[in-house]
Amino acid sequence: MESKQLLESELAKIEAWEKSQNGLWFWERIGRIPFKILDKLTPKFIHEKIGILLDEIGSYIQTGGKYLIQEKAILSLVERKSNTQIDSISDIEQIPLQSMIDASHEHAKKWAKVATLQGATTGIGGIFTLAVDIPALLGISLKTLQEIAIIHGFDPKDKNERIFIIKCLQFSSADVVGKQAILKELSSFYQGRNSPNEMMSQLQGWREVVYTYRDQFGWKKLLQMIPIAGIVFGAISNRSMIQDLTEVGNMLYRKRRILERLQDESTASLPPHS
């Protein structure tokens, strides 16, 4: 297992990354403008379809919905990267952190390719296929984050993990003020001060989360409204968004695993009770 110095070094990298998330305010505000226009132009039936599909996020939090993935492929990936026999998610908890990082890199490349293809496909029809692209990309995002959870030894079948996954999704799509608030919430979660019910209430309604996620498309998605030309823009924007999401998921889950190991090491170093 890693030394305390190595764990602290990796933790410092993640904390530096967290601080770097504070410089996006201008572009994020600009990014919401195209969707304000799009809302006025989009036919009612498309709004209704988006609303129905996005409602599935509520089911996901409660039951996992249809977004549950085949975990065997992820266990196999981690097994290959760690050269350790992995039979269940709990086996991953003790593998080296570097193996988790290596598996994360390969996993991120896979989903970036999937998102690129999906964005190009739904970019063919402009505004009408954009209505399909939004919930489709949401589905890819949830699957991606669930697999990231497994790579770090956390089970997405646990409802608490699904709440954490939604927090990762929320962080990825939040503005600077929102990111700071989420990091503050998660600091309590890391230290065990937040109950699952408190985490749930801090979502402030899952509908707000997913509509913020939709708004985050912003200027990245504006040109995808143009038929045919949307193929290129859809591919680029989807790839970019999934790359951002995998970075968020890997950083936040890696931080959890590091903090747990540092806590275990600290506990193990305590003198035994007489």
N, C-alpha and C positions, 0 to 999 in steps of 0.2 A: 504494500500500500504506500501511498505517497507520504512524503515527509510533511511536517507542519509548515515548513518554509515554502514548499512547492504549492500547497493548498492556499496559503496566504498570498502567494504571488499571483495565482490564478484569480483569487478573489479580488485583488487589487485591479486586475485587468477588467473584470466585470464592473467594478465600481467606477472605473474611468469611463467605460462605455455608457453607464447610466448617466454620468454627468454630461456626456456628449449629446444626449438626447434633448438638450435644452436650447438648441439653436434653430428650430424649425418653424417658429411661430408665424413669420411673415408668409411663407409658402403654404402653410396649412390653412391660413385664413383665405388666401387667394384660391386655394384648391376647392373651397366650398362653393365659390361663385358659380361655376358651370352647372353644378347640380341644382342650384336654385333656379337657374334658367331651364334646365332639363325637366324639373318638376312641373313647370308651367306648360311645357311642350308635349310631355309624354301622355299618350291616350290613357283614359281611365282604366281600361282593362289591363294594361301593363302594370299600372300601380297596384291593382288588385292582385295580380299574379305574383308580383314581388312580395306583397304583404303576406299572402298565403304561404309562399315558400319560406319566407323569413320566420314565420311562426314556428317552424320546425326547431328553431333554436331552444324554445321552451321545452320541447320534448327531449331535446338532447341533454339539457341540464338534468332532467328528471330520470331519464332512462338510457341515454346514450343514442337513442334513435337509430337511424339507418347509417349513421356516420362511423359506427364501430368498425375497426379495421381487422385485417388478418394479422394477428400478432406473430405468427410463426415466422414470417419473412423478416420481421424486425429482430426477433430473437436470433435468427440465423445470421443476420448482418452483424450483430453485436458479438456473437460467438466467433465469427470469422475475424473480426478486428481485435478481439481480446485473446484469441487462441485458448479459450476456456469453454468447457461444456456448459451450455445455457439451456436449461429445461423449462424455466419459468421466469417471470419478471423479477421475482425476489432474488434470483441468482445474480442479477445484474448489479445489485446494490454494492457488492464487494469487488467488482472488477476495477482495474486502474482507471483513473479519470481520463488519461490520455486515450484509452480505448474508446471511451464515450465520445471524446472530441473527434476522433477519427471516424467513428460511425456517423456522427452528426454531419460531418463534411460530405460524406458520400450520400447520405440521406437528403441533404439540402440540394445537391446537384440533381438528384432524381426528380424531386418535386418541382424544381425550377423548370425542368424540361416538360413535365406534365402540364404545368400552368401555361407555358409558352404555347404548346400545341392547342390547349383548350381556348386560350385567348385568340389565337389565330382563327380557329374554327368559328367561334361566336362573333368574330369581327366581320364576317362576310356580309351580314345583313344590316349593319348599322344599328340604328336605335332599337329595332325590334328584337334583334338577337342580343342586344345589350341587356334586355330584360331577362334573358336566360343566363347570361354571363354572370350577373350579380349573385344569384343564389348558387350557381355552379362553383364559383370561386370561393364562396363561403364554405361550401362542402369540402373543397380541397383544403381550405385553411384548417378546418376542424380535424380532418384526417391527418394532416401534417403535424399539428400540435399533439394529437394523441400519440403518434409514433415517436415524437420527440420525448414525450413523457416516458414511454417504454424504454427508449435508449438510455435514459438516466435512472431507470429502475423504479419508476412510479407507474401505478396501474390506472389507466384511464377508465376502467370499469367502476372505479370508486367515485362516487358522486362528488366527494371533496376535490378530487383531481379534475373533474369536469368543470367545477367552479373555477379552479385555478387556471384551466385552459381558457375559459372565457375571459379571465383577467388578462391573460397574455394577449388574446385577441383584442381586448379593449385597449391595452397599452399600445399595441401596434398601430391602432387607428386614432388614438387620442391626440389632442393638441398638447402643447408644452405644459400648460397648467394641469391638464388631465394626467399626463405622465407623472408629474411630480406627486399628485395625489395618490395615484396607484402605487408608486414606489413606497410611499409612506404607509399605505395599507399593507403592502407585502412585507415590509420590515416587521410589522407586528405578526404577520402570518409566519414568517421565518422563525420568530422567537416563540411561537406557540401561544401568543396572547390573543389570537383571534379564533373564535369558534367558527365552525362551518356556517352557522346561521348568520353571524356577523358578516362573514365574507359575502354571503348571498345578498344581504341587505345593502351592502356597499356597492353592488352592481347597479343600484338605483334603477332597476327595471331592465331586463335583458333586451326589451324592444329598443330602448335608447342606445344600447351597445351596438346592435346590428344596424340601426339607421345611421349611427355615427360611422360605422364601418362602410356603409354604402356611400356616405358623403365623402369619405376619405379618397374615393376614386378620383373625384375632382377633375383637375385639368389633365391628369394622366389618362382619363377615359374620354375626355371631350371629343378628341379626333376619332375615337372608335365609332362614333355615331355616323360617320361617313361610310356608306356601303363600299365594299371591296377594299378601299384604303384602310378600313378598320382592321383588316387582317394583320397588317404590320403593327399598327398602334396597339391592337388588342394583345398581340403576342408580347410586345415589349412591356406594356403596362402590367400584364398579369405576371410575367416573369419577375419584374421589379418588386411587385407587391409580395409575392411569395418569398422572394429572397429576404425582404425586410422582415417578414413574419418569422421565418426560420431563424433569423438572427435573434429576434426577440425571444422566441421560445427556447432556443439553446442557451442564451445568456441567463434567463430567469430560472430555468430548470437546473442549469449547471451551478448557479449560485446556491440553490437549495441543497444540492448534493454536497457541495463543498462545506457549507455551514453545518450540515449534519455530521460530516466527518470530523470537522474541527471540534464540534461539541462532543462527539464520541471520544476523541483523543483527549480532550480536556477532562472528561469524566474518568477515563482510564488512568490519567496521571494523578488523580486525587489519592491521598494516602488512605489505606483501609481503616475502617473504624475499629477502635480497640475494643 
